[in-house]
Amino acid sequence: MSNAATAESLTPSRYTFVQRLLHWLIALIVLGLLAVGLTFMTLGGYDGTAELLGADLTGELYKYHKSFGILLLVLMVIRLAIRIDKPKPAYDPPIGGFFRFVGGTTHVLFYLILIAMPIGGWIATAIGGFPVQFFNVTLPGLPGFIAENKDISAQLFWLHGIGGLVLAGLVVLHVAAGLRHWARKDGVMKRISLF
């Protein structure tokens, strides 16, 4: 048996259970964050949401949006560290180069946006003078050398919203690709399924 064949046989065809669990947990968090974030955008931010849903519920939605955003950041850092440490499982059976390229590019974009969005939201919140909340704990806001600036905060929140729309598009693409692989029974879904 050649060295290449031996190396291929030692490469698992599935991600580890922890990687698969993180994938699905992050997916649920992202869907929730997108639903709430798109609600804020559609209703015109805090004021529009508070007018429709009331200030108390809107405050709770913002608190939990921030909290799950920070949790997402922590889980993404863990996922990235594991991804760097563990080899990517082999495709069994192999898939074509075009689909590997599209899938790889989509995953890189997911990692970038799912790390950048929570950081951007944290900065926008802090610069706007709003509390950065992780459930019932208020986290540090701005370092002393950065001044509060509502205009910059508004621009960052606008970019955060655009990032949410891009993320929603990536999710649609990812789900469509997953459904295609599931329908074709080509083994790709087994790599990331929990069971």
C-alpha positions as a Python dict, from the first residue, in 0.01 Angstrom:
ca = {
    (1, 'M'): (0, 0, 0),
    (2, 'S'): (142, 343, -94),
    (3, 'N'): (198, 623, 158),
    (4, 'A'): (-78, 829, -9),
    (5, 'A'): (-326, 541, 25),
    (6, 'T'): (-226, 487, 388),
    (7, 'A'): (-268, 859, 467),
    (8, 'E'): (-608, 861, 293),
    (9, 'S'): (-728, 560, 494),
    (10, 'L'): (-625, 732, 820),
    (11, 'T'): (-820, 1049, 736),
    (12, 'P'): (-1169, 1031, 883),
    (13, 'S'): (-1467, 1088, 654),
    (14, 'R'): (-1658, 1283, 923),
    (15, 'Y'): (-1584, 1582, 1141),
    (16, 'T'): (-1537, 1506, 1511),
    (17, 'F'): (-1849, 1498, 1728),
    (18, 'V'): (-1748, 1828, 1892),
    (19, 'Q'): (-1709, 1993, 1549),
    (20, 'R'): (-2048, 1861, 1438),
    (21, 'L'): (-2213, 1973, 1762),
    (22, 'L'): (-2060, 2321, 1729),
    (23, 'H'): (-2178, 2343, 1367),
    (24, 'W'): (-2542, 2279, 1457),
    (25, 'L'): (-2536, 2490, 1775),
    (26, 'I'): (-2387, 2782, 1582),
    (27, 'A'): (-2644, 2730, 1305),
    (28, 'L'): (-2930, 2763, 1558),
    (29, 'I'): (-2776, 3074, 1715),
    (30, 'V'): (-2720, 3233, 1373),
    (31, 'L'): (-3081, 3169, 1267),
    (32, 'G'): (-3207, 3328, 1589),
    (33, 'L'): (-2973, 3627, 1558),
    (34, 'L'): (-3075, 3679, 1195),
    (35, 'A'): (-3445, 3662, 1282),
    (36, 'V'): (-3410, 3923, 1557),
    (37, 'G'): (-3166, 4141, 1362),
    (38, 'L'): (-3386, 4144, 1051),
    (39, 'T'): (-3682, 4233, 1274),
    (40, 'F'): (-3488, 4534, 1406),
    (41, 'M'): (-3399, 4639, 1051),
    (42, 'T'): (-3753, 4596, 922),
    (43, 'L'): (-3912, 4788, 1210),
    (44, 'G'): (-3662, 5076, 1203),
    (45, 'G'): (-3425, 4995, 1486),
    (46, 'Y'): (-3490, 5035, 1857),
    (47, 'D'): (-3751, 5310, 1828),
    (48, 'G'): (-3963, 5134, 1565),
    (49, 'T'): (-3941, 4801, 1745),
    (50, 'A'): (-4028, 4960, 2080),
    (51, 'E'): (-4328, 5135, 1923),
    (52, 'L'): (-4465, 4802, 1800),
    (53, 'L'): (-4354, 4563, 2075),
    (54, 'G'): (-4308, 4792, 2374),
    (55, 'A'): (-3989, 4915, 2539),
    (56, 'D'): (-3956, 4624, 2783),
    (57, 'L'): (-3974, 4349, 2521),
    (58, 'T'): (-3752, 4547, 2284),
    (59, 'G'): (-3493, 4592, 2558),
    (60, 'E'): (-3498, 4218, 2626),
    (61, 'L'): (-3462, 4140, 2253),
    (62, 'Y'): (-3160, 4371, 2229),
    (63, 'K'): (-3005, 4221, 2543),
    (64, 'Y'): (-3043, 3867, 2411),
    (65, 'H'): (-2928, 3966, 2062),
    (66, 'K'): (-2606, 4104, 2216),
    (67, 'S'): (-2570, 3806, 2450),
    (68, 'F'): (-2608, 3542, 2180),
    (69, 'G'): (-2382, 3748, 1952),
    (70, 'I'): (-2105, 3731, 2212),
    (71, 'L'): (-2173, 3360, 2266),
    (72, 'L'): (-2146, 3314, 1888),
    (73, 'L'): (-1806, 3486, 1890),
    (74, 'V'): (-1678, 3255, 2167),
    (75, 'L'): (-1807, 2943, 1990),
    (76, 'M'): (-1656, 3056, 1658),
    (77, 'V'): (-1315, 3108, 1816),
    (78, 'I'): (-1337, 2757, 1967),
    (79, 'R'): (-1452, 2616, 1632),
    (80, 'L'): (-1168, 2789, 1447),
    (81, 'A'): (-909, 2659, 1696),
    (82, 'I'): (-1039, 2303, 1654),
    (83, 'R'): (-1052, 2345, 1275),
    (84, 'I'): (-686, 2453, 1270),
    (85, 'D'): (-589, 2157, 1491),
    (86, 'K'): (-791, 1884, 1318),
    (87, 'P'): (-754, 1785, 951),
    (88, 'K'): (-1055, 1834, 727),
    (89, 'P'): (-1226, 1499, 668),
    (90, 'A'): (-1199, 1342, 326),
    (91, 'Y'): (-1494, 1348, 89),
    (92, 'D'): (-1621, 993, 56),
    (93, 'P'): (-1692, 960, -231),
    (94, 'P'): (-1477, 1246, -368),
    (95, 'I'): (-1653, 1551, -515),
    (96, 'G'): (-1552, 1769, -809),
    (97, 'G'): (-1309, 2058, -789),
    (98, 'F'): (-1570, 2326, -865),
    (99, 'F'): (-1794, 2219, -576),
    (100, 'R'): (-1495, 2191, -344),
    (101, 'F'): (-1393, 2546, -439),
    (102, 'V'): (-1743, 2689, -387),
    (103, 'G'): (-1782, 2503, -57),
    (104, 'G'): (-1439, 2610, 66),
    (105, 'T'): (-1496, 2973, -28),
    (106, 'T'): (-1836, 2974, 143),
    (107, 'H'): (-1684, 2830, 461),
    (108, 'V'): (-1407, 3092, 466),
    (109, 'L'): (-1670, 3366, 426),
    (110, 'F'): (-1874, 3213, 708),
    (111, 'Y'): (-1573, 3212, 942),
    (112, 'L'): (-1486, 3573, 855),
    (113, 'I'): (-1837, 3712, 891),
    (114, 'L'): (-1929, 3509, 1200),
    (115, 'I'): (-1624, 3645, 1380),
    (116, 'A'): (-1642, 4001, 1240),
    (117, 'M'): (-2016, 4054, 1302),
    (118, 'P'): (-2010, 4007, 1681),
    (119, 'I'): (-1694, 4218, 1714),
    (120, 'G'): (-1848, 4491, 1499),
    (121, 'G'): (-2172, 4480, 1698),
    (122, 'W'): (-1977, 4504, 2026),
    (123, 'I'): (-1779, 4806, 1901),
    (124, 'A'): (-2091, 4978, 1758),
    (125, 'T'): (-2274, 4926, 2087),
    (126, 'A'): (-1987, 5054, 2300),
    (127, 'I'): (-1914, 5358, 2079),
    (128, 'G'): (-2284, 5445, 2088),
    (129, 'G'): (-2274, 5455, 2468),
    (130, 'F'): (-2503, 5155, 2506),
    (131, 'P'): (-2437, 4874, 2755),
    (132, 'V'): (-2257, 4568, 2619),
    (133, 'Q'): (-2453, 4289, 2784),
    (134, 'F'): (-2388, 3920, 2813),
    (135, 'F'): (-2718, 3800, 2956),
    (136, 'N'): (-2730, 3975, 3298),
    (137, 'V'): (-2365, 4083, 3305),
    (138, 'T'): (-2254, 4418, 3164),
    (139, 'L'): (-1919, 4379, 2988),
    (140, 'P'): (-1652, 4646, 2947),
    (141, 'G'): (-1736, 4909, 2691),
    (142, 'L'): (-1473, 5131, 2534),
    (143, 'P'): (-1110, 5166, 2630),
    (144, 'G'): (-1042, 5511, 2775),
    (145, 'F'): (-875, 5642, 2459),
    (146, 'I'): (-1185, 5589, 2239),
    (147, 'A'): (-1456, 5852, 2279),
    (148, 'E'): (-1828, 5786, 2255),
    (149, 'N'): (-1955, 5885, 1910),
    (150, 'K'): (-2319, 5833, 1810),
    (151, 'D'): (-2253, 5906, 1440),
    (152, 'I'): (-1981, 5641, 1409),
    (153, 'S'): (-2198, 5403, 1609),
    (154, 'A'): (-2487, 5453, 1364),
    (155, 'Q'): (-2255, 5387, 1067),
    (156, 'L'): (-2120, 5072, 1232),
    (157, 'F'): (-2472, 4949, 1305),
    (158, 'W'): (-2561, 5012, 940),
    (159, 'L'): (-2260, 4799, 835),
    (160, 'H'): (-2365, 4539, 1093),
    (161, 'G'): (-2706, 4525, 924),
    (162, 'I'): (-2549, 4490, 579),
    (163, 'G'): (-2333, 4210, 720),
    (164, 'G'): (-2653, 4044, 844),
    (165, 'L'): (-2800, 4055, 493),
    (166, 'V'): (-2480, 3905, 347),
    (167, 'L'): (-2490, 3638, 617),
    (168, 'A'): (-2854, 3561, 534),
    (169, 'G'): (-2753, 3514, 170),
    (170, 'L'): (-2470, 3280, 270),
    (171, 'V'): (-2710, 3079, 487),
    (172, 'V'): (-2952, 3039, 195),
    (173, 'L'): (-2665, 2925, -31),
    (174, 'H'): (-2535, 2686, 236),
    (175, 'V'): (-2878, 2533, 302),
    (176, 'A'): (-2942, 2495, -73),
    (177, 'A'): (-2607, 2319, -115),
    (178, 'G'): (-2683, 2095, 183),
    (179, 'L'): (-3020, 1999, 37),
    (180, 'R'): (-2854, 1925, -298),
    (181, 'H'): (-2598, 1698, -130),
    (182, 'W'): (-2871, 1531, 77),
    (183, 'A'): (-3082, 1465, -234),
    (184, 'R'): (-2783, 1327, -423),
    (185, 'K'): (-2683, 1104, -126),
    (186, 'D'): (-2317, 1182, -205),
    (187, 'G'): (-2192, 1147, 155),
    (188, 'V'): (-2130, 1517, 217),
    (189, 'M'): (-2413, 1556, 468),
    (190, 'K'): (-2287, 1258, 667),
    (191, 'R'): (-1963, 1448, 732),
    (192, 'I'): (-2147, 1709, 942),
    (193, 'S'): (-2466, 1533, 1061),
    (194, 'L'): (-2497, 1475, 1434),
    (195, 'F'): (-2598, 1109, 1403),
}
